[in-house]
């Protein structure tokens, strides 16, 4: 975790090009909702976080916000 934070503070990304760097931390997006699992023994992208942590409620809130943002930017007006 320290390596990720140090890299992020230095160059605004947790990822490093060094060969000894920790595994790649993918960016989060609605289309690819991966989070980084820091569980031992090796950090890895986790695609099942929402299901594993029963995040249905928060996922619905996130989707509502995304839908509103898309509609707002497409229409340019108030909703």
mmCIF file of the N, C-alpha and C atoms, coordinates in Angstrom:
data_MODEL
# 
_entry.id   MODEL 
# 
loop_
_atom_site.group_PDB 
_atom_site.id 
_atom_site.type_symbol 
_atom_site.label_atom_id 
_atom_site.label_alt_id 
_atom_site.label_comp_id 
_atom_site.label_asym_id 
_atom_site.label_entity_id 
_atom_site.label_seq_id 
_atom_site.pdbx_PDB_ins_code 
_atom_site.Cartn_x 
_atom_site.Cartn_y 
_atom_site.Cartn_z 
_atom_site.occupancy 
_atom_site.B_iso_or_equiv 
_atom_site.pdbx_formal_charge 
_atom_site.auth_seq_id 
_atom_site.auth_comp_id 
_atom_site.auth_asym_id 
_atom_site.auth_atom_id 
_atom_site.pdbx_PDB_model_num 
ATOM 1   N N  . UNK A 1 1  ? 0.830   -1.179  0.000   1.00 0.00 ? 1  UNK A N  1 
ATOM 2   C CA . UNK A 1 1  ? 0.000   0.000   0.000   1.00 0.00 ? 1  UNK A CA 1 
ATOM 3   C C  . UNK A 1 1  ? 0.879   1.248   0.000   1.00 0.00 ? 1  UNK A C  1 
ATOM 4   N N  . UNK A 1 2  ? 1.976   1.204   0.758   1.00 0.00 ? 2  UNK A N  1 
ATOM 5   C CA . UNK A 1 2  ? 2.874   2.357   0.805   1.00 0.00 ? 2  UNK A CA 1 
ATOM 6   C C  . UNK A 1 2  ? 3.439   2.662   -0.582  1.00 0.00 ? 2  UNK A C  1 
ATOM 7   N N  . UNK A 1 3  ? 3.789   1.610   -1.330  1.00 0.00 ? 3  UNK A N  1 
ATOM 8   C CA . UNK A 1 3  ? 4.322   1.834   -2.670  1.00 0.00 ? 3  UNK A CA 1 
ATOM 9   C C  . UNK A 1 3  ? 3.275   2.490   -3.568  1.00 0.00 ? 3  UNK A C  1 
ATOM 10  N N  . UNK A 1 4  ? 2.035   2.026   -3.489  1.00 0.00 ? 4  UNK A N  1 
ATOM 11  C CA . UNK A 1 4  ? 0.970   2.625   -4.302  1.00 0.00 ? 4  UNK A CA 1 
ATOM 12  C C  . UNK A 1 4  ? 0.789   4.101   -3.956  1.00 0.00 ? 4  UNK A C  1 
ATOM 13  N N  . UNK A 1 5  ? 0.719   4.436   -2.649  1.00 0.00 ? 5  UNK A N  1 
ATOM 14  C CA . UNK A 1 5  ? 0.508   5.824   -2.242  1.00 0.00 ? 5  UNK A CA 1 
ATOM 15  C C  . UNK A 1 5  ? 1.702   6.703   -2.605  1.00 0.00 ? 5  UNK A C  1 
ATOM 16  N N  . UNK A 1 6  ? 2.903   6.190   -2.423  1.00 0.00 ? 6  UNK A N  1 
ATOM 17  C CA . UNK A 1 6  ? 4.096   6.958   -2.765  1.00 0.00 ? 6  UNK A CA 1 
ATOM 18  C C  . UNK A 1 6  ? 4.131   7.256   -4.254  1.00 0.00 ? 6  UNK A C  1 
ATOM 19  N N  . UNK A 1 7  ? 3.845   6.266   -5.064  1.00 0.00 ? 7  UNK A N  1 
ATOM 20  C CA . UNK A 1 7  ? 3.820   6.451   -6.513  1.00 0.00 ? 7  UNK A CA 1 
ATOM 21  C C  . UNK A 1 7  ? 2.727   7.444   -6.894  1.00 0.00 ? 7  UNK A C  1 
ATOM 22  N N  . UNK A 1 8  ? 1.553   7.320   -6.292  1.00 0.00 ? 8  UNK A N  1 
ATOM 23  C CA . UNK A 1 8  ? 0.439   8.226   -6.587  1.00 0.00 ? 8  UNK A CA 1 
ATOM 24  C C  . UNK A 1 8  ? 0.795   9.672   -6.227  1.00 0.00 ? 8  UNK A C  1 
ATOM 25  N N  . UNK A 1 9  ? 1.401   9.872   -5.076  1.00 0.00 ? 9  UNK A N  1 
ATOM 26  C CA . UNK A 1 9  ? 1.778   11.215  -4.652  1.00 0.00 ? 9  UNK A CA 1 
ATOM 27  C C  . UNK A 1 9  ? 2.848   11.809  -5.567  1.00 0.00 ? 9  UNK A C  1 
ATOM 28  N N  . UNK A 1 10 ? 3.687   10.956  -6.102  1.00 0.00 ? 10 UNK A N  1 
ATOM 29  C CA . UNK A 1 10 ? 4.778   11.422  -6.945  1.00 0.00 ? 10 UNK A CA 1 
ATOM 30  C C  . UNK A 1 10 ? 4.337   11.783  -8.365  1.00 0.00 ? 10 UNK A C  1 
ATOM 31  N N  . UNK A 1 11 ? 3.528   10.932  -8.994  1.00 0.00 ? 11 UNK A N  1 
ATOM 32  C CA . UNK A 1 11 ? 3.193   11.136  -10.414 1.00 0.00 ? 11 UNK A CA 1 
ATOM 33  C C  . UNK A 1 11 ? 1.704   11.005  -10.731 1.00 0.00 ? 11 UNK A C  1 
ATOM 34  N N  . UNK A 1 12 ? 0.852   11.051  -9.727  1.00 0.00 ? 12 UNK A N  1 
ATOM 35  C CA . UNK A 1 12 ? -0.608  11.030  -9.889  1.00 0.00 ? 12 UNK A CA 1 
ATOM 36  C C  . UNK A 1 12 ? -1.167  9.731   -10.447 1.00 0.00 ? 12 UNK A C  1 
ATOM 37  N N  . UNK A 1 13 ? -0.448  8.647   -10.263 1.00 0.00 ? 13 UNK A N  1 
ATOM 38  C CA . UNK A 1 13 ? -0.960  7.315   -10.588 1.00 0.00 ? 13 UNK A CA 1 
ATOM 39  C C  . UNK A 1 13 ? -0.329  6.326   -9.613  1.00 0.00 ? 13 UNK A C  1 
ATOM 40  N N  . UNK A 1 14 ? -1.070  5.320   -9.175  1.00 0.00 ? 14 UNK A N  1 
ATOM 41  C CA . UNK A 1 14 ? -0.478  4.342   -8.268  1.00 0.00 ? 14 UNK A CA 1 
ATOM 42  C C  . UNK A 1 14 ? 0.443   3.356   -8.990  1.00 0.00 ? 14 UNK A C  1 
ATOM 43  N N  . UNK A 1 15 ? 0.416   3.375   -10.317 1.00 0.00 ? 15 UNK A N  1 
ATOM 44  C CA . UNK A 1 15 ? 1.178   2.399   -11.104 1.00 0.00 ? 15 UNK A CA 1 
ATOM 45  C C  . UNK A 1 15 ? 2.579   2.907   -11.440 1.00 0.00 ? 15 UNK A C  1 
ATOM 46  N N  . UNK A 1 16 ? 3.497   1.977   -11.470 1.00 0.00 ? 16 UNK A N  1 
ATOM 47  C CA . UNK A 1 16 ? 4.888   2.282   -11.763 1.00 0.00 ? 16 UNK A CA 1 
ATOM 48  C C  . UNK A 1 16 ? 5.354   1.432   -12.932 1.00 0.00 ? 16 UNK A C  1 
ATOM 49  N N  . UNK A 1 17 ? 6.310   1.921   -13.671 1.00 0.00 ? 17 UNK A N  1 
ATOM 50  C CA . UNK A 1 17 ? 6.891   1.153   -14.768 1.00 0.00 ? 17 UNK A CA 1 
ATOM 51  C C  . UNK A 1 17 ? 8.042   0.276   -14.303 1.00 0.00 ? 17 UNK A C  1 
ATOM 52  N N  . UNK A 1 18 ? 8.450   0.398   -13.046 1.00 0.00 ? 18 UNK A N  1 
ATOM 53  C CA . UNK A 1 18 ? 9.567   -0.386  -12.527 1.00 0.00 ? 18 UNK A CA 1 
ATOM 54  C C  . UNK A 1 18 ? 9.218   -1.868  -12.516 1.00 0.00 ? 18 UNK A C  1 
ATOM 55  N N  . UNK A 1 19 ? 10.205  -2.694  -12.778 1.00 0.00 ? 19 UNK A N  1 
ATOM 56  C CA . UNK A 1 19 ? 9.970   -4.143  -12.815 1.00 0.00 ? 19 UNK A CA 1 
ATOM 57  C C  . UNK A 1 19 ? 9.672   -4.707  -11.438 1.00 0.00 ? 19 UNK A C  1 
ATOM 58  N N  . UNK A 1 20 ? 10.065  -4.001  -10.379 1.00 0.00 ? 20 UNK A N  1 
ATOM 59  C CA . UNK A 1 20 ? 9.799   -4.479  -9.019  1.00 0.00 ? 20 UNK A CA 1 
ATOM 60  C C  . UNK A 1 20 ? 8.530   -3.870  -8.441  1.00 0.00 ? 20 UNK A C  1 
ATOM 61  N N  . UNK A 1 21 ? 7.760   -3.202  -9.274  1.00 0.00 ? 21 UNK A N  1 
ATOM 62  C CA . UNK A 1 21 ? 6.544   -2.530  -8.811  1.00 0.00 ? 21 UNK A CA 1 
ATOM 63  C C  . UNK A 1 21 ? 5.475   -3.543  -8.423  1.00 0.00 ? 21 UNK A C  1 
ATOM 64  N N  . UNK A 1 22 ? 4.569   -3.134  -7.529  1.00 0.00 ? 22 UNK A N  1 
ATOM 65  C CA . UNK A 1 22 ? 3.435   -4.010  -7.215  1.00 0.00 ? 22 UNK A CA 1 
ATOM 66  C C  . UNK A 1 22 ? 2.538   -4.168  -8.450  1.00 0.00 ? 22 UNK A C  1 
ATOM 67  N N  . UNK A 1 23 ? 1.647   -5.134  -8.450  1.00 0.00 ? 23 UNK A N  1 
ATOM 68  C CA . UNK A 1 23 ? 0.769   -5.353  -9.597  1.00 0.00 ? 23 UNK A CA 1 
ATOM 69  C C  . UNK A 1 23 ? -0.006  -4.097  -10.003 1.00 0.00 ? 23 UNK A C  1 
ATOM 70  N N  . UNK A 1 24 ? -0.320  -4.004  -11.287 1.00 0.00 ? 24 UNK A N  1 
ATOM 71  C CA . UNK A 1 24 ? -1.033  -2.871  -11.870 1.00 0.00 ? 24 UNK A CA 1 
ATOM 72  C C  . UNK A 1 24 ? -2.357  -2.633  -11.164 1.00 0.00 ? 24 UNK A C  1 
ATOM 73  N N  . UNK A 1 25 ? -2.653  -1.382  -10.870 1.00 0.00 ? 25 UNK A N  1 
ATOM 74  C CA . UNK A 1 25 ? -3.917  -0.972  -10.248 1.00 0.00 ? 25 UNK A CA 1 
ATOM 75  C C  . UNK A 1 25 ? -4.752  -0.328  -11.344 1.00 0.00 ? 25 UNK A C  1 
ATOM 76  N N  . UNK A 1 26 ? -5.778  -1.012  -11.840 1.00 0.00 ? 26 UNK A N  1 
ATOM 77  C CA . UNK A 1 26 ? -6.560  -0.468  -12.953 1.00 0.00 ? 26 UNK A CA 1 
ATOM 78  C C  . UNK A 1 26 ? -7.446  0.701   -12.501 1.00 0.00 ? 26 UNK A C  1 
ATOM 79  N N  . UNK A 1 27 ? -7.689  1.659   -13.405 1.00 0.00 ? 27 UNK A N  1 
ATOM 80  C CA . UNK A 1 27 ? -8.598  2.751   -13.057 1.00 0.00 ? 27 UNK A CA 1 
ATOM 81  C C  . UNK A 1 27 ? -10.025 2.229   -12.894 1.00 0.00 ? 27 UNK A C  1 
ATOM 82  N N  . UNK A 1 28 ? -10.796 2.838   -12.013 1.00 0.00 ? 28 UNK A N  1 
ATOM 83  C CA . UNK A 1 28 ? -12.186 2.447   -11.794 1.00 0.00 ? 28 UNK A CA 1 
ATOM 84  C C  . UNK A 1 28 ? -13.076 3.190   -12.768 1.00 0.00 ? 28 UNK A C  1 
ATOM 85  N N  . UNK A 1 29 ? -14.031 2.495   -13.346 1.00 0.00 ? 29 UNK A N  1 
ATOM 86  C CA . UNK A 1 29 ? -15.043 3.130   -14.191 1.00 0.00 ? 29 UNK A CA 1 
ATOM 87  C C  . UNK A 1 29 ? -16.321 2.300   -14.113 1.00 0.00 ? 29 UNK A C  1 
ATOM 88  N N  . UNK A 1 30 ? -17.414 2.883   -14.546 1.00 0.00 ? 30 UNK A N  1 
ATOM 89  C CA . UNK A 1 30 ? -18.679 2.151   -14.542 1.00 0.00 ? 30 UNK A CA 1 
ATOM 90  C C  . UNK A 1 30 ? -18.591 0.930   -15.448 1.00 0.00 ? 30 UNK A C  1 
ATOM 91  N N  . UNK A 1 31 ? -17.930 1.092   -16.589 1.00 0.00 ? 31 UNK A N  1 
ATOM 92  C CA . UNK A 1 31 ? -17.794 -0.016  -17.535 1.00 0.00 ? 31 UNK A CA 1 
ATOM 93  C C  . UNK A 1 31 ? -16.880 -1.120  -17.046 1.00 0.00 ? 31 UNK A C  1 
ATOM 94  N N  . UNK A 1 32 ? -15.905 -0.777  -16.215 1.00 0.00 ? 32 UNK A N  1 
ATOM 95  C CA . UNK A 1 32 ? -14.954 -1.751  -15.673 1.00 0.00 ? 32 UNK A CA 1 
ATOM 96  C C  . UNK A 1 32 ? -14.776 -1.474  -14.182 1.00 0.00 ? 32 UNK A C  1 
ATOM 97  N N  . UNK A 1 33 ? -15.743 -1.914  -13.377 1.00 0.00 ? 33 UNK A N  1 
ATOM 98  C CA . UNK A 1 33 ? -15.732 -1.570  -11.948 1.00 0.00 ? 33 UNK A CA 1 
ATOM 99  C C  . UNK A 1 33 ? -14.771 -2.415  -11.114 1.00 0.00 ? 33 UNK A C  1 
ATOM 100 N N  . UNK A 1 34 ? -13.500 -2.435  -11.507 1.00 0.00 ? 34 UNK A N  1 
ATOM 101 C CA . UNK A 1 34 ? -12.502 -3.192  -10.761 1.00 0.00 ? 34 UNK A CA 1 
ATOM 102 C C  . UNK A 1 34 ? -11.949 -2.336  -9.623  1.00 0.00 ? 34 UNK A C  1 
ATOM 103 N N  . UNK A 1 35 ? -11.744 -2.956  -8.499  1.00 0.00 ? 35 UNK A N  1 
ATOM 104 C CA . UNK A 1 35 ? -11.052 -2.321  -7.385  1.00 0.00 ? 35 UNK A CA 1 
ATOM 105 C C  . UNK A 1 35 ? -9.812  -3.154  -7.104  1.00 0.00 ? 35 UNK A C  1 
ATOM 106 N N  . UNK A 1 36 ? -8.864  -2.591  -6.407  1.00 0.00 ? 36 UNK A N  1 
ATOM 107 C CA . UNK A 1 36 ? -7.634  -3.322  -6.118  1.00 0.00 ? 36 UNK A CA 1 
ATOM 108 C C  . UNK A 1 36 ? -7.772  -4.011  -4.777  1.00 0.00 ? 36 UNK A C  1 
ATOM 109 N N  . UNK A 1 37 ? -7.655  -5.325  -4.782  1.00 0.00 ? 37 UNK A N  1 
ATOM 110 C CA . UNK A 1 37 ? -7.634  -6.080  -3.538  1.00 0.00 ? 37 UNK A CA 1 
ATOM 111 C C  . UNK A 1 37 ? -6.205  -6.092  -3.020  1.00 0.00 ? 37 UNK A C  1 
ATOM 112 N N  . UNK A 1 38 ? -6.023  -5.691  -1.786  1.00 0.00 ? 38 UNK A N  1 
ATOM 113 C CA . UNK A 1 38 ? -4.690  -5.688  -1.197  1.00 0.00 ? 38 UNK A CA 1 
ATOM 114 C C  . UNK A 1 38 ? -4.493  -6.881  -0.269  1.00 0.00 ? 38 UNK A C  1 
ATOM 115 N N  . UNK A 1 39 ? -5.356  -7.877  -0.398  1.00 0.00 ? 39 UNK A N  1 
ATOM 116 C CA . UNK A 1 39 ? -5.269  -9.073  0.438   1.00 0.00 ? 39 UNK A CA 1 
ATOM 117 C C  . UNK A 1 39 ? -4.005  -9.863  0.107   1.00 0.00 ? 39 UNK A C  1 
ATOM 118 N N  . UNK A 1 40 ? -3.414  -10.435 1.143   1.00 0.00 ? 40 UNK A N  1 
ATOM 119 C CA . UNK A 1 40 ? -2.223  -11.260 0.961   1.00 0.00 ? 40 UNK A CA 1 
ATOM 120 C C  . UNK A 1 40 ? -2.578  -12.505 0.152   1.00 0.00 ? 40 UNK A C  1 
ATOM 121 N N  . UNK A 1 41 ? -1.695  -13.056 -0.600  1.00 0.00 ? 41 UNK A N  1 
ATOM 122 C CA . UNK A 1 41 ? -0.270  -12.728 -0.621  1.00 0.00 ? 41 UNK A CA 1 
ATOM 123 C C  . UNK A 1 41 ? 0.105   -11.663 -1.658  1.00 0.00 ? 41 UNK A C  1 
ATOM 124 N N  . UNK A 1 42 ? -0.734  -11.412 -2.660  1.00 0.00 ? 42 UNK A N  1 
ATOM 125 C CA . UNK A 1 42 ? -0.387  -10.468 -3.720  1.00 0.00 ? 42 UNK A CA 1 
ATOM 126 C C  . UNK A 1 42 ? -1.570  -9.577  -4.070  1.00 0.00 ? 42 UNK A C  1 
ATOM 127 N N  . UNK A 1 43 ? -1.360  -8.270  -4.158  1.00 0.00 ? 43 UNK A N  1 
ATOM 128 C CA . UNK A 1 43 ? -2.441  -7.386  -4.618  1.00 0.00 ? 43 UNK A CA 1 
ATOM 129 C C  . UNK A 1 43 ? -2.898  -7.798  -6.015  1.00 0.00 ? 43 UNK A C  1 
ATOM 130 N N  . UNK A 1 44 ? -4.201  -7.616  -6.279  1.00 0.00 ? 44 UNK A N  1 
ATOM 131 C CA . UNK A 1 44 ? -4.746  -7.993  -7.589  1.00 0.00 ? 44 UNK A CA 1 
ATOM 132 C C  . UNK A 1 44 ? -6.035  -7.233  -7.822  1.00 0.00 ? 44 UNK A C  1 
ATOM 133 N N  . UNK A 1 45 ? -6.373  -6.976  -9.095  1.00 0.00 ? 45 UNK A N  1 
ATOM 134 C CA . UNK A 1 45 ? -7.674  -6.379  -9.383  1.00 0.00 ? 45 UNK A CA 1 
ATOM 135 C C  . UNK A 1 45 ? -8.790  -7.341  -8.975  1.00 0.00 ? 45 UNK A C  1 
ATOM 136 N N  . UNK A 1 46 ? -9.830  -6.814  -8.372  1.00 0.00 ? 46 UNK A N  1 
ATOM 137 C CA . UNK A 1 46 ? -10.967 -7.635  -7.948  1.00 0.00 ? 46 UNK A CA 1 
ATOM 138 C C  . UNK A 1 46 ? -12.219 -7.129  -8.652  1.00 0.00 ? 46 UNK A C  1 
ATOM 139 N N  . UNK A 1 47 ? -12.836 -7.992  -9.438  1.00 0.00 ? 47 UNK A N  1 
ATOM 140 C CA . UNK A 1 47 ? -14.033 -7.617  -10.178 1.00 0.00 ? 47 UNK A CA 1 
ATOM 141 C C  . UNK A 1 47 ? -15.312 -7.971  -9.430  1.00 0.00 ? 47 UNK A C  1 
ATOM 142 N N  . UNK A 1 48 ? -15.192 -8.693  -8.325  1.00 0.00 ? 48 UNK A N  1 
ATOM 143 C CA . UNK A 1 48 ? -16.361 -9.183  -7.596  1.00 0.00 ? 48 UNK A CA 1 
ATOM 144 C C  . UNK A 1 48 ? -16.599 -8.436  -6.284  1.00 0.00 ? 48 UNK A C  1 
ATOM 145 N N  . UNK A 1 49 ? -15.966 -7.300  -6.097  1.00 0.00 ? 49 UNK A N  1 
ATOM 146 C CA . UNK A 1 49 ? -16.067 -6.574  -4.834  1.00 0.00 ? 49 UNK A CA 1 
ATOM 147 C C  . UNK A 1 49 ? -17.510 -6.252  -4.481  1.00 0.00 ? 49 UNK A C  1 
ATOM 148 N N  . UNK A 1 50 ? -18.261 -5.722  -5.439  1.00 0.00 ? 50 UNK A N  1 
ATOM 149 C CA . UNK A 1 50 ? -19.645 -5.321  -5.190  1.00 0.00 ? 50 UNK A CA 1 
ATOM 150 C C  . UNK A 1 50 ? -20.493 -6.495  -4.723  1.00 0.00 ? 50 UNK A C  1 
ATOM 151 N N  . UNK A 1 51 ? -20.395 -7.605  -5.410  1.00 0.00 ? 51 UNK A N  1 
ATOM 152 C CA . UNK A 1 51 ? -21.177 -8.786  -5.034  1.00 0.00 ? 51 UNK A CA 1 
ATOM 153 C C  . UNK A 1 51 ? -20.699 -9.356  -3.700  1.00 0.00 ? 51 UNK A C  1 
ATOM 154 N N  . UNK A 1 52 ? -19.393 -9.426  -3.541  1.00 0.00 ? 52 UNK A N  1 
ATOM 155 C CA . UNK A 1 52 ? -18.823 -9.989  -2.313  1.00 0.00 ? 52 UNK A CA 1 
ATOM 156 C C  . UNK A 1 52 ? -19.198 -9.183  -1.077  1.00 0.00 ? 52 UNK A C  1 
ATOM 157 N N  . UNK A 1 53 ? -19.350 -7.878  -1.233  1.00 0.00 ? 53 UNK A N  1 
ATOM 158 C CA . UNK A 1 53 ? -19.659 -7.007  -0.104  1.00 0.00 ? 53 UNK A CA 1 
ATOM 159 C C  . UNK A 1 53 ? -21.104 -6.533  -0.088  1.00 0.00 ? 53 UNK A C  1 
ATOM 160 N N  . UNK A 1 54 ? -21.933 -7.162  -0.912  1.00 0.00 ? 54 UNK A N  1 
ATOM 161 C CA . UNK A 1 54 ? -23.375 -6.883  -0.950  1.00 0.00 ? 54 UNK A CA 1 
ATOM 162 C C  . UNK A 1 54 ? -23.661 -5.391  -1.129  1.00 0.00 ? 54 UNK A C  1 
ATOM 163 N N  . UNK A 1 55 ? -23.135 -4.829  -2.190  1.00 0.00 ? 55 UNK A N  1 
ATOM 164 C CA . UNK A 1 55 ? -23.222 -3.392  -2.433  1.00 0.00 ? 55 UNK A CA 1 
ATOM 165 C C  . UNK A 1 55 ? -24.361 -3.008  -3.378  1.00 0.00 ? 55 UNK A C  1 
ATOM 166 N N  . UNK A 1 56 ? -25.430 -3.764  -3.418  1.00 0.00 ? 56 UNK A N  1 
ATOM 167 C CA . UNK A 1 56 ? -26.524 -3.474  -4.344  1.00 0.00 ? 56 UNK A CA 1 
ATOM 168 C C  . UNK A 1 56 ? -27.075 -2.065  -4.149  1.00 0.00 ? 56 UNK A C  1 
ATOM 169 N N  . UNK A 1 57 ? -27.222 -1.651  -2.904  1.00 0.00 ? 57 UNK A N  1 
ATOM 170 C CA . UNK A 1 57 ? -27.755 -0.326  -2.623  1.00 0.00 ? 57 UNK A CA 1 
ATOM 171 C C  . UNK A 1 57 ? -26.852 0.760   -3.202  1.00 0.00 ? 57 UNK A C  1 
ATOM 172 N N  . UNK A 1 58 ? -25.553 0.691   -2.912  1.00 0.00 ? 58 UNK A N  1 
ATOM 173 C CA . UNK A 1 58 ? -24.624 1.708   -3.385  1.00 0.00 ? 58 UNK A CA 1 
ATOM 174 C C  . UNK A 1 58 ? -24.487 1.662   -4.902  1.00 0.00 ? 58 UNK A C  1 
ATOM 175 N N  . UNK A 1 59 ? -24.581 0.474   -5.469  1.00 0.00 ? 59 UNK A N  1 
ATOM 176 C CA . UNK A 1 59 ? -24.500 0.363   -6.920  1.00 0.00 ? 59 UNK A CA 1 
ATOM 177 C C  . UNK A 1 59 ? -25.685 1.078   -7.567  1.00 0.00 ? 59 UNK A C  1 
ATOM 178 N N  . UNK A 1 60 ? -26.873 0.957   -6.976  1.00 0.00 ? 60 UNK A N  1 
ATOM 179 C CA . UNK A 1 60 ? -28.035 1.640   -7.540  1.00 0.00 ? 60 UNK A CA 1 
ATOM 180 C C  . UNK A 1 60 ? -27.877 3.158   -7.434  1.00 0.00 ? 60 UNK A C  1 
ATOM 181 N N  . UNK A 1 61 ? -27.294 3.641   -6.338  1.00 0.00 ? 61 UNK A N  1 
ATOM 182 C CA . UNK A 1 61 ? -27.040 5.073   -6.172  1.00 0.00 ? 61 UNK A CA 1 
ATOM 183 C C  . UNK A 1 61 ? -26.025 5.538   -7.214  1.00 0.00 ? 61 UNK A C  1 
ATOM 184 N N  . UNK A 1 62 ? -24.967 4.768   -7.408  1.00 0.00 ? 62 UNK A N  1 
ATOM 185 C CA . UNK A 1 62 ? -23.943 5.107   -8.386  1.00 0.00 ? 62 UNK A CA 1 
ATOM 186 C C  . UNK A 1 62 ? -24.534 5.160   -9.786  1.00 0.00 ? 62 UNK A C  1 
ATOM 187 N N  . UNK A 1 63 ? -25.362 4.206   -10.132 1.00 0.00 ? 63 UNK A N  1 
ATOM 188 C CA . UNK A 1 63 ? -25.973 4.186   -11.455 1.00 0.00 ? 63 UNK A CA 1 
ATOM 189 C C  . UNK A 1 63 ? -26.929 5.356   -11.646 1.00 0.00 ? 63 UNK A C  1 
ATOM 190 N N  . UNK A 1 64 ? -27.669 5.729   -10.597 1.00 0.00 ? 64 UNK A N  1 
ATOM 191 C CA . UNK A 1 64 ? -28.563 6.886   -10.695 1.00 0.00 ? 64 UNK A CA 1 
ATOM 192 C C  . UNK A 1 64 ? -27.768 8.155   -10.962 1.00 0.00 ? 64 UNK A C  1 
ATOM 193 N N  . UNK A 1 65 ? -26.670 8.330   -10.248 1.00 0.00 ? 65 UNK A N  1 
ATOM 194 C CA . UNK A 1 65 ? -25.831 9.503   -10.434 1.00 0.00 ? 65 UNK A CA 1 
ATOM 195 C C  . UNK A 1 65 ? -25.215 9.544   -11.819 1.00 0.00 ? 65 UNK A C  1 
ATOM 196 N N  . UNK A 1 66 ? -24.796 8.394   -12.310 1.00 0.00 ? 66 UNK A N  1 
ATOM 197 C CA . UNK A 1 66 ? -24.209 8.324   -13.643 1.00 0.00 ? 66 UNK A CA 1 
ATOM 198 C C  . UNK A 1 66 ? -25.249 8.634   -14.701 1.00 0.00 ? 66 UNK A C  1 
ATOM 199 N N  . UNK A 1 67 ? -26.444 8.094   -14.544 1.00 0.00 ? 67 UNK A N  1 
ATOM 200 C CA . UNK A 1 67 ? -27.523 8.356   -15.500 1.00 0.00 ? 67 UNK A CA 1 
ATOM 201 C C  . UNK A 1 67 ? -27.863 9.834   -15.533 1.00 0.00 ? 67 UNK A C  1 
ATOM 202 N N  . UNK A 1 68 ? -27.964 10.455  -14.367 1.00 0.00 ? 68 UNK A N  1 
ATOM 203 C CA . UNK A 1 68 ? -28.262 11.885  -14.300 1.00 0.00 ? 68 UNK A CA 1 
ATOM 204 C C  . UNK A 1 68 ? -27.161 12.709  -14.964 1.00 0.00 ? 68 UNK A C  1 
ATOM 205 N N  . UNK A 1 69 ? -25.911 12.326  -14.732 1.00 0.00 ? 69 UNK A N  1 
ATOM 206 C CA . UNK A 1 69 ? -24.792 13.056  -15.330 1.00 0.00 ? 69 UNK A CA 1 
ATOM 207 C C  . UNK A 1 69 ? -24.816 12.934  -16.851 1.00 0.00 ? 69 UNK A C  1 
ATOM 208 N N  . UNK A 1 70 ? -25.105 11.752  -17.356 1.00 0.00 ? 70 UNK A N  1 
ATOM 209 C CA . UNK A 1 70 ? -25.153 11.542  -18.800 1.00 0.00 ? 70 UNK A CA 1 
ATOM 210 C C  . UNK A 1 70 ? -26.306 12.327  -19.407 1.00 0.00 ? 70 UNK A C  1 
ATOM 211 N N  . UNK A 1 71 ? -27.479 12.255  -18.789 1.00 0.00 ? 71 UNK A N  1 
ATOM 212 C CA . UNK A 1 71 ? -28.632 12.988  -19.304 1.00 0.00 ? 71 UNK A CA 1 
ATOM 213 C C  . UNK A 1 71 ? -28.386 14.494  -19.265 1.00 0.00 ? 71 UNK A C  1 
ATOM 214 N N  . UNK A 1 72 ? -27.771 14.964  -18.203 1.00 0.00 ? 72 UNK A N  1 
ATOM 215 C CA . UNK A 1 72 ? -27.503 16.383  -18.058 1.00 0.00 ? 72 UNK A CA 1 
ATOM 216 C C  . UNK A 1 72 ? -26.515 16.863  -19.126 1.00 0.00 ? 72 UNK A C  1 
ATOM 217 N N  . UNK A 1 73 ? -25.474 16.089  -19.367 1.00 0.00 ? 73 UNK A N  1 
ATOM 218 C CA . UNK A 1 73 ? -24.475 16.501  -20.359 1.00 0.00 ? 73 UNK A CA 1 
ATOM 219 C C  . UNK A 1 73 ? -25.009 16.368  -21.772 1.00 0.00 ? 73 UNK A C  1 
ATOM 220 N N  . UNK A 1 74 ? -25.897 15.414  -22.012 1.00 0.00 ? 74 UNK A N  1 
ATOM 221 C CA . UNK A 1 74 ? -26.470 15.233  -23.355 1.00 0.00 ? 74 UNK A CA 1 
ATOM 222 C C  . UNK A 1 74 ? -27.481 16.323  -23.674 1.00 0.00 ? 74 UNK A C  1 
ATOM 223 N N  . UNK A 1 75 ? -28.288 16.699  -22.689 1.00 0.00 ? 75 UNK A N  1 
ATOM 224 C CA . UNK A 1 75 ? -29.343 17.696  -22.920 1.00 0.00 ? 75 UNK A CA 1 
ATOM 225 C C  . UNK A 1 75 ? -28.880 19.109  -22.681 1.00 0.00 ? 75 UNK A C  1 
ATOM 226 N N  . UNK A 1 76 ? -27.863 19.255  -21.855 1.00 0.00 ? 76 UNK A N  1 
ATOM 227 C CA . UNK A 1 76 ? -27.355 20.576  -21.571 1.00 0.00 ? 76 UNK A CA 1 
ATOM 228 C C  . UNK A 1 76 ? -28.246 21.418  -20.688 1.00 0.00 ? 76 UNK A C  1 
ATOM 229 N N  . UNK A 1 77 ? -29.387 20.897  -20.267 1.00 0.00 ? 77 UNK A N  1 
ATOM 230 C CA . UNK A 1 77 ? -30.308 21.675  -19.442 1.00 0.00 ? 77 UNK A CA 1 
ATOM 231 C C  . UNK A 1 77 ? -30.515 21.038  -18.105 1.00 0.00 ? 77 UNK A C  1 
ATOM 232 N N  . UNK A 1 78 ? -31.457 21.593  -17.376 1.00 0.00 ? 78 UNK A N  1 
ATOM 233 C CA . UNK A 1 78 ? -31.780 21.048  -16.068 1.00 0.00 ? 78 UNK A CA 1 
ATOM 234 C C  . UNK A 1 78 ? -32.732 19.878  -16.221 1.00 0.00 ? 78 UNK A C  1 
ATOM 235 N N  . UNK A 1 79 ? -32.676 18.990  -15.228 1.00 0.00 ? 79 UNK A N  1 
ATOM 236 C CA . UNK A 1 79 ? -33.560 17.821  -15.223 1.00 0.00 ? 79 UNK A CA 1 
ATOM 237 C C  . UNK A 1 79 ? -34.755 18.060  -14.345 1.00 0.00 ? 79 UNK A C  1 
# 
